[in-house]
Amino acid sequence: MARFYRYRLPPWARYWLLVCERCTLPIVIFQAIRTIFFPTTFDVLLLGILIGIFFAFYLEWI
Protein backbone atom coordinates (compact mmCIF):
# COMPACT_ATOMS: atom_id res chain seq x y z
CA MET A 1 0.00 0.00 0.00
CA ALA A 2 1.44 3.34 -1.03
CA ARG A 3 1.72 5.95 1.71
CA PHE A 4 0.20 9.35 1.04
CA TYR A 5 2.67 12.13 1.75
CA ARG A 6 1.09 15.55 1.68
CA TYR A 7 4.45 17.30 1.39
CA ARG A 8 5.19 15.63 -1.95
CA LEU A 9 2.18 17.35 -3.48
CA PRO A 10 2.55 20.47 -5.60
CA PRO A 11 2.19 23.76 -3.69
CA TRP A 12 -1.28 24.48 -5.07
CA ALA A 13 -2.54 21.05 -3.96
CA ARG A 14 -1.03 21.47 -0.48
CA TYR A 15 -2.74 24.87 -0.23
CA TRP A 16 -6.17 23.41 -1.06
CA LEU A 17 -5.61 20.50 1.31
CA LEU A 18 -4.88 23.01 4.08
CA VAL A 19 -8.00 25.01 3.17
CA CYS A 20 -10.15 21.87 3.34
CA GLU A 21 -8.53 20.89 6.63
CA ARG A 22 -9.29 24.27 8.19
CA CYS A 23 -12.90 24.35 6.93
CA THR A 24 -13.97 20.95 8.22
CA LEU A 25 -14.45 21.90 11.89
CA PRO A 26 -16.91 24.80 11.25
CA ILE A 27 -18.82 22.63 8.78
CA VAL A 28 -19.01 19.76 11.31
CA ILE A 29 -20.27 22.14 14.02
CA PHE A 30 -22.89 23.61 11.71
CA GLN A 31 -24.04 20.16 10.62
CA ALA A 32 -24.21 18.94 14.23
CA ILE A 33 -26.44 21.87 15.19
CA ARG A 34 -28.59 21.28 12.13
CA THR A 35 -28.87 17.57 12.96
CA ILE A 36 -29.93 18.35 16.52
CA PHE A 37 -32.80 20.58 15.34
CA PHE A 38 -33.81 18.75 12.13
CA PRO A 39 -32.75 15.10 12.48
CA THR A 40 -33.21 13.30 9.20
CA THR A 41 -31.46 10.17 8.01
CA PHE A 42 -29.48 12.17 5.46
CA ASP A 43 -28.30 14.69 8.09
CA VAL A 44 -27.12 11.95 10.45
CA LEU A 45 -25.30 10.17 7.61
CA LEU A 46 -23.71 13.42 6.42
CA LEU A 47 -22.62 14.27 9.98
CA GLY A 48 -20.99 10.85 10.32
CA ILE A 49 -19.09 11.30 7.06
CA LEU A 50 -17.96 14.80 8.04
CA ILE A 51 -16.79 13.63 11.46
CA GLY A 52 -14.84 10.83 9.75
CA ILE A 53 -13.19 13.33 7.41
CA PHE A 54 -12.39 15.63 10.33
CA PHE A 55 -10.70 12.83 12.30
CA ALA A 56 -8.81 11.73 9.19
CA PHE A 57 -7.35 15.23 8.94
CA TYR A 58 -6.78 15.39 12.71
CA LEU A 59 -4.88 12.10 12.80
CA GLU A 60 -3.06 13.07 9.58
CA TRP A 61 -4.36 10.11 7.56
CA ILE A 62 -5.00 12.56 4.74
C-alpha positions in Angstrom: 0.0 0.0 0.0 1.4 3.3 -1.0 1.7 5.9 1.7 0.2 9.4 1.0 2.7 12.1 1.7 1.1 15.5 1.7 4.4 17.3 1.4 5.2 15.6 -2.0 2.2 17.3 -3.5 2.5 20.5 -5.6 2.2 23.8 -3.7 -1.3 24.5 -5.1 -2.5 21.1 -4.0 -1.0 21.5 -0.5 -2.7 24.9 -0.2 -6.2 23.4 -1.1 -5.6 20.5 1.3 -4.9 23.0 4.1 -8.0 25.0 3.2 -10.1 21.9 3.3 -8.5 20.9 6.6 -9.3 24.3 8.2 -12.9 24.4 6.9 -14.0 20.9 8.2 -14.5 21.9 11.9 -16.9 24.8 11.3 -18.8 22.6 8.8 -19.0 19.8 11.3 -20.3 22.1 14.0 -22.9 23.6 11.7 -24.0 20.2 10.6 -24.2 18.9 14.2 -26.4 21.9 15.2 -28.6 21.3 12.1 -28.9 17.6 13.0 -29.9 18.3 16.5 -32.8 20.6 15.3 -33.8 18.8 12.1 -32.8 15.1 12.5 -33.2 13.3 9.2 -31.5 10.2 8.0 -29.5 12.2 5.5 -28.3 14.7 8.1 -27.1 11.9 10.4 -25.3 10.2 7.6 -23.7 13.4 6.4 -22.6 14.3 10.0 -21.0 10.9 10.3 -19.1 11.3 7.1 -18.0 14.8 8.0 -16.8 13.6 11.5 -14.8 10.8 9.8 -13.2 13.3 7.4 -12.4 15.6 10.3 -10.7 12.8 12.3 -8.8 11.7 9.2 -7.3 15.2 8.9 -6.8 15.4 12.7 -4.9 12.1 12.8 -3.1 13.1 9.6 -4.4 10.1 7.6 -5.0 12.6 4.7 
